[in-house]
């Protein structure tokens, strides 16, 4: 069992680096290829729309491909693409890279989420493992900031040498492929007992999506990722253009967000064993809104030359701490919806999670990019207060529907007594 868990962690680690390098790449393509903020923001779309499209097409059918096979296909394809990246470095190639990354991650995430249901025994184990693997995802993001910054040059901001980082990422992906290939995963419990058509599988997923509980969950997941990606993708640019940090430092200090998110998710894995998830998440959202209101005036007041971490303005340290508070939301609501449904629906439900998370990420990044260009970074990040308020309302409705669903299941299982 430990080998498959290690494999899931490594798969998530690789794609954490690749997916969330979009903020760093957005900053670098502005330097290298002279593209505007709004043009650079389209990279998020290549990543997220490919995630959504592939998830839409394969989520209901992935159980037939096999979770292990789907992950092997993804790791092999991304390894090959990373190897091509340095020799074909251009703005167009970065679009191709993120499209492939999104395609592969769709296969990885649906497979990983569904596999968790196979290798855990109960709801508490499911919630704990979900938070743990999502916190490890943030460790991957944190590592990625330092890996990319090591290949970026402040003295030659237009140099293409940073593309060489993809040789390293190709190597990590290849190691992940070999580990998974040599690991056994028993998928017999989730194999379909009858030969159903693709259309039947697909319409089963659609029917699942229009259930009131699932529908409210989808809106909640969409809104959360809109908040997270609007901040994560644009934090390096915010550090560079608003706080006037050098490019390397802008990337490195964005790692505070990943670190705080990892700590937040790890802590939530402990807190959610003792406290109700809705209570924890409402407190987190209130704290997130408060931090935005504190940090943005600090950013406006920031001045003076910045040469390193010691001379960076306080806002560069304070605002990324929002990760502590938004961190528990995503894995918590994912675990709630998956553990409420029977295991045979985990594959299609994981697909729905991936689809609408991807759409939320693209929406958040593109809106923030246009706000950034039109009004500046400070006002762009004030925008996050609106979806934070919307998410609070959605979670209240989601909690109420989830309690009704559990009560119904308990009533049926007790024989209606």
Secondary structure by P-SEA (a helix, b strand, c coil): caaaaaaaaaaaaaaaaaaaaaaaaaaaaaaacccccccccaaaaaaaaaaaaaaaccccccccccaaaaaaaaaaaaaaaaaaccccccaaaaaaaaaaaaaaaaaaaaaaaaaaaaacccaaaaaaaaaaaaaaaaaaaaaaaaaaaaaccccccccccccaaaaaaaaaaaaaaaaaaacccccccccccccccaaaaaaaaaaaaacaaaaaaaaaaaaaaaaaaaaaacaaaaacccccccaaaaaaaaaaaaaaaaaaaaaaaaaaacccaaaaaaaaaaaaaaaaaacaaaaaaccccccccccccccccccccccccccccaaaaaaaaaaaccccaaaaaaaaaaaaaaaaaaaaaaaaaaaaacccaaaaaacaaaaaaaaaaaaaaaaaaaaaaaaaaaaaaaccc
